[in-house]
Amino acid sequence: DTAVSQTPKYLVTQMGNDKSIKCEQNLGHDTMYWYKQDSKKFLKIMFSYNNKELIINETVPNRFSPKSPDKAHLNLHINSLELGDSAVYFCASSLQGGGSYEQYFGPGTRLTVT
Amino acid sequence: TQLLEQSPQFLSIQEGENLTVYCNSSSVFSSLQWYRQEPGEGPVLLVTVVTGGEVKKLKRLTFQFGDARKDSSLHITAAQPGDTGLYLCAGNNPMDSSYKLIFGSGTRLLVRP
């Protein structure tokens, strides 16, 4: 009965490869997010989708492409991986409206690019 | 660009001590949230404060939102080793309808037994 789940938990790959991270939420939320947490633990928003529509697209390289097949899923595809992409990537979800913006996070995917 | 500065960055205390973590900004936020993140896990929401001057208590944790809604504090009474973790404050810009949260720089707390 996991609320927000991500796969894989760990991902080790070489530079230049293409990889995907999947996220699913069963909370009935209509907004989902991708965050990147660097080695200093700073959490930065990358993308957000509301009902499959992109609403936040921060300054992220074009190599990163989110895809939302439905409002319960938000996947992140990364092309031509670089060393600097190594980080922990978190998926989160929230319910639009209400004004509180409370977000529920997945367990994270630790990406290591060698 | 809205920024949330947290202080201190690191805090190592003995079990039973009290502590306060601060979250400050020069900008006004509609609401402010506190999260705790343990190693290898995602942040977990602790509380949301919405009204200026609001105080909320969660067992030994007391959260306060500043009157001007630009700052917040988290006070822990009689800290326990289970309180160890990364504490993050996060707020949203009242002029931004995209539901984007701005996260603070984080405070790493270690409570020694």
Chai-1 contact restraints between the chains, C-beta under 6 A:
chainA,res_idxA,chainB,res_idxB,connection_type,confidence,min_distance_angstrom,max_distance_angstrom,comment,restraint_id
A,T31,B,Y99,contact,1.0,0.0,6.0,A-B,restraint_1
A,K41,B,L86,contact,1.0,0.0,6.0,A-B,restraint_2
A,K41,B,G106,contact,1.0,0.0,6.0,A-B,restraint_3
A,L43,B,F103,contact,1.0,0.0,6.0,A-B,restraint_4
A,I45,B,K100,contact,1.0,0.0,6.0,A-B,restraint_5
A,I55,B,S98,contact,1.0,0.0,6.0,A-B,restraint_6
A,I56,B,S98,contact,1.0,0.0,6.0,A-B,restraint_7
A,I56,B,K100,contact,1.0,0.0,6.0,A-B,restraint_8
A,F90,B,G42,contact,1.0,0.0,6.0,A-B,restraint_9
A,S100,B,S31,contact,1.0,0.0,6.0,A-B,restraint_10
A,S100,B,T48,contact,1.0,0.0,6.0,A-B,restraint_11
A,Y101,B,N92,contact,1.0,0.0,6.0,A-B,restraint_12
A,Y101,B,Y99,contact,1.0,0.0,6.0,A-B,restraint_13
A,Y101,B,L101,contact,1.0,0.0,6.0,A-B,restraint_14
A,E102,B,L45,contact,1.0,0.0,6.0,A-B,restraint_15
A,E102,B,T48,contact,1.0,0.0,6.0,A-B,restraint_16
A,F105,B,G42,contact,1.0,0.0,6.0,A-B,restraint_17
A,F105,B,P43,contact,1.0,0.0,6.0,A-B,restraint_18
A,G106,B,G42,contact,1.0,0.0,6.0,A-B,restraint_19
A,P107,B,E41,contact,1.0,0.0,6.0,A-B,restraint_20
A,P107,B,G42,contact,1.0,0.0,6.0,A-B,restraint_21
A,G108,B,G42,contact,1.0,0.0,6.0,A-B,restraint_22
